[in-house]
Amino acid sequence: MARYKHLSRKLRLAKLNKQTRWAPFWTVMKVYGKGRKVHPGRHTEIKRSWRRTKTKA
């Protein structure tokens, strides 16, 4: 990748980076109730790792 990135590319990469984060912890309680313990990563729509899947950006 280039040393200097265009702003548009930087914004695209920033958006893709945000999509890989876990969902907020309160979504677990909202979906399953207080007693159930589930990892918040299960509620994340797009799971992508820099090792596994590459982007088109």
Secondary structure as UniProt FT lines:
FT   HELIX           7..19
FT   HELIX           26..32
FT   HELIX           40..43
FT   TURN            50..52
//
